[in-house]
């Protein structure tokens, strides 16, 4: 009469994640620049054409 001794093997794969949280300071720089262009008339209008 055979006698059987069953065996059971459980393989466990475990991972551990370690998170290092940091909060580095930031310093935004905003450079604003505007341009305006004006054109002077080449000759000023006269009050009347015969002047």
ChimeraX attribute file (.defattr): number of C-alpha atoms within 10 A of each C-alpha:
attribute: neighborCount
match mode: 1-to-1
recipient: residues
	/A:1	3
	/A:2	4
	/A:3	5
	/A:4	6
	/A:5	6
	/A:6	5
	/A:7	5
	/A:8	6
	/A:9	5
	/A:10	5
	/A:11	6
	/A:12	6
	/A:13	5
	/A:14	5
	/A:15	6
	/A:16	5
	/A:17	5
	/A:18	6
	/A:19	6
	/A:20	5
	/A:21	6
	/A:22	6
	/A:23	5
	/A:24	6
	/A:25	6
	/A:26	6
	/A:27	6
	/A:28	6
	/A:29	6
	/A:30	6
	/A:31	5
	/A:32	5
	/A:33	5
	/A:34	4
	/A:35	4
	/A:36	4
	/A:37	5
	/A:38	5
	/A:39	5
	/A:40	7
	/A:41	7
	/A:42	6
	/A:43	6
	/A:44	7
	/A:45	8
	/A:46	8
	/A:47	7
	/A:48	6
	/A:49	6
	/A:50	5
	/A:51	5
